[in-house]
Amino acid sequence: SKHHWLQEGFATYYALLAEKEVYGEDYFYSKLYESAQQLKFASRTDTIPVLNAKASSLTFYQKGAWALFALQEAIGEKNFKNAVKKYLKKHSFKSVNTQDFFTEIKKVSSYDLENFSKVWLESSVFNTQEANSLLKKNKTTKVLLEVDRLRTSPLSEKNDFFAKLMQSDVYFTVKEAILNQIKKEKFEDKKELLLLALQTNNAQVRQAVASNLTKIPEDLRVSYESLL
């Protein structure tokens, strides 16, 4: 049904909250950034909103999760948890719809749920502006957004910034994003960044280097062999 997001959105978001407890906030926000990018590009052609029985899996799962994250940020974690507990207890082993969930939210907050529904559940457009605002609360995703903004800039203009990030202790997803962004650059132009990435002690970053080239240059052979 059109209320399917109550199942898959919650399943996706709460799995991410569980992973946050294990892997930390940088991981949590990086995953939100990743799904935001997917939703932003998908919304260009996907015109079916969350509250529609024909919505895509990406919409039901990831946009549903994003809607819950945005709602929690708006009303506060304590209010959100209290409302969810009451909602689950009241409707356990029963069918529910979106208004059943909203009824419990209204008991803990005066937040404008009508507008929330229009923005996050009834519109096929992904609210990039609000999403970015929420992502900027985390240092890692703030930097990821900075890297993304440089996507169309020549490598010569952003190389020093990227090199500095590669040598910093920034979370590995930032370094992966840099490597993905320079994938189509000529080897000689990106060689320095690839070498800096290989010098990190992070397995994910080093693996990202391995997938950056289709042919391994001779002067990187030893570095590539160290990945085996």
Beta strands, then each sheet from edge to edge (+ up, - down):
end
